[in-house]
Amino acid sequence: MKFIKAFVILFLVTSCQVTETITINPDGSGNIEVVQLRDENSYMQLAGESYSHEEAFKDTAYVFKEYIEKYKENFLKYTPEEQKLFQKYSNVKVHIKESSFEKEFKNVFSFDFGKVSEIPDLYKTENYAGDIKYNYALTAESHYYKVEYAFDGKVFKRLVSITDPVELQKTKDEFKKTGSKYTSLKLTQTYTLRYHFPKKIKSVSNEKAIISPDKKTFTVEFPLLDCLQNPEMTNLEVVLE
């Protein structure tokens, strides 16, 4: 089962582009959006003949609090601490589209925040939605890392920490075993962070970051598979003027 799980994850991420965009307003409020987009050229190389026979259609949108309301009976079974965690996701908006006819497979997660520290780990949204719907234990807690954010008006931080070193090592081993067969393919598998600030940027901790001419925006791109095996490489500190 673990091999199947790793293979499926690898198969999906080797043909995926992920973009995380954050916009911060002068008063500290703002928006974060995470877009996960399947790159069709990459996926076609992986899927082979089955690509043309793919049949899928799903186009759904929801706000997380709708799950809390719809499955309230399940929600109330969780501990107060778990309920508080779910509530942090209440205003997360989700749009999932899977269309083999249009060849568009895209997940979009967005959240309007009053302050940066309110931003939840959007990458766990669907896990938590599924937990409430099916009354599962917190499946997202099996993730081996978490993402948090902080901003004091001058210094912004993207904080990634490993929560399960053992599971991380298992993931590395599984990627090493099953991923070598894809190294010869030309796949698009990028992880991009694009952040907009209300003031000019003085410095970014990652030397590969590209700062815009007005110095209020920067973009930095990573190989997606590298990020999954070393999530902490996406840690950032941005100092504003």
Residue pairs with C-beta under 8 A, 6 or more apart in sequence:
2 170
2 174
3 174
3 178
6 171
6 174
6 175
6 177
6 178
7 178
10 174
10 175
10 178
10 179
10 182
11 46
12 38
13 189
13 224
13 225
13 228
14 42
14 46
14 179
14 182
14 185
14 187
14 189
14 224
14 225
15 38
15 39
15 42
15 43
15 45
15 46
15 187
15 188
15 189
16 36
16 37
16 38
16 39
16 42
16 189
16 224
17 36
17 37
17 38
17 39
17 188
17 189
17 190
17 192
17 224
18 34
18 35
18 36
18 37
18 190
18 191
18 192
18 224
19 34
19 35
19 37
19 192
19 193
19 194
20 32
20 33
20 34
20 191
20 192
20 193
20 194
21 32
21 33
21 34
21 35
21 194
21 195
21 196
22 30
22 31
22 32
22 119
22 149
22 194
22 195
22 196
23 30
23 31
23 32
23 195
23 196
24 30
24 116
24 151
24 156
24 195
24 196
24 197
24 198
25 198
26 198
28 114
28 115
28 116
28 151
28 153
29 112
29 113
29 114
29 115
30 112
30 113
30 116
31 110
31 111
31 112
31 113
32 110
32 111
32 113
32 119
32 122
33 108
33 109
33 110
33 111
34 107
34 108
34 109
34 110
34 122
34 123
35 106
35 107
35 108
36 106
36 107
36 108
37 105
37 106
38 105
38 106
39 187
39 188
39 189
40 103
41 188
42 185
42 186
42 187
42 188
42 189
43 51
43 105
44 51
45 185
45 186
45 187
46 182
46 185
46 187
47 54
54 100
55 100
56 98
56 99
56 100
56 105
57 98
57 99
57 100
57 101
58 96
58 97
58 98
58 99
59 96
59 97
59 98
59 99
60 95
60 96
61 93
61 94
61 95
61 96
62 93
62 94
62 129
63 90
63 91
63 92
63 93
63 94
64 86
64 89
64 90
64 91
64 92
64 93
64 94
64 125
64 128
64 129
65 90
65 91
67 129
67 132
67 133
68 75
68 86
68 87
68 90
68 132
71 132
71 133
71 135
74 132
74 133
74 134
74 135
75 83
75 86
75 132
76 83
77 135
78 86
82 138
85 128
85 138
86 128
86 132
88 118
88 120
89 120
89 125
89 128
91 111
91 112
92 109
92 110
92 111
92 120
92 122
92 125
93 108
93 109
93 110
93 111
94 107
94 108
94 109
94 125
94 126
94 129
95 106
95 107
95 108
96 106
96 107
96 108
97 104
97 105
97 106
97 107
98 104
98 105
99 105
107 126
109 122
109 123
109 125
111 119
111 120
111 122
113 119
115 151
116 149
116 150
116 151
116 156
117 148
117 149
117 150
117 151
119 148
119 149
121 140
121 146
121 147
121 148
123 143
123 147
124 140
124 143
127 138
127 139
127 140
127 143
128 138
128 139
128 140
130 136
130 139
131 137
131 138
131 139
131 140
142 164
142 167
143 163
143 164
144 162
144 163
144 164
144 165
144 167
144 168
144 171
144 231
145 160
145 161
145 162
145 163
145 164
145 168
145 231
145 232
146 160
146 161
146 163
147 158
147 159
147 160
147 231
148 158
148 159
148 160
148 161
149 156
149 157
149 158
149 159
150 156
150 157
150 159
151 157
153 240
154 239
154 240
155 237
155 238
155 239
155 240
156 195
156 197
156 236
156 237
156 238
156 240
157 235
157 236
157 237
157 238
158 193
158 234
158 235
158 236
158 237
159 235
160 231
160 232
160 234
160 235
161 232
162 168
162 231
162 232
168 229
168 231
171 228
171 229
172 229
175 225
175 228
175 229
179 225
189 223
189 224
189 225
190 221
190 222
190 223
190 224
191 221
191 222
191 223
191 224
191 227
191 234
192 219
192 220
192 221
192 222
193 219
193 220
193 221
193 222
193 234
193 236
194 217
194 218
194 219
195 217
195 218
195 238
196 216
196 217
197 216
197 217
197 238
197 240
198 216
199 216
199 240
199 241
200 214
200 215
200 216
200 240
200 241
201 211
201 215
201 216
201 217
201 218
201 238
201 239
201 240
201 241
202 239
202 240
202 241
203 238
203 239
204 211
204 218
204 220
204 236
204 237
204 238
204 239
205 235
205 236
205 237
205 238
206 220
206 236
208 220
208 221
209 218
209 219
209 220
209 236
210 218
210 219
210 220
211 217
211 218
212 218
212 219
215 241
218 238
220 236
222 233
222 234
226 233
227 233
227 234
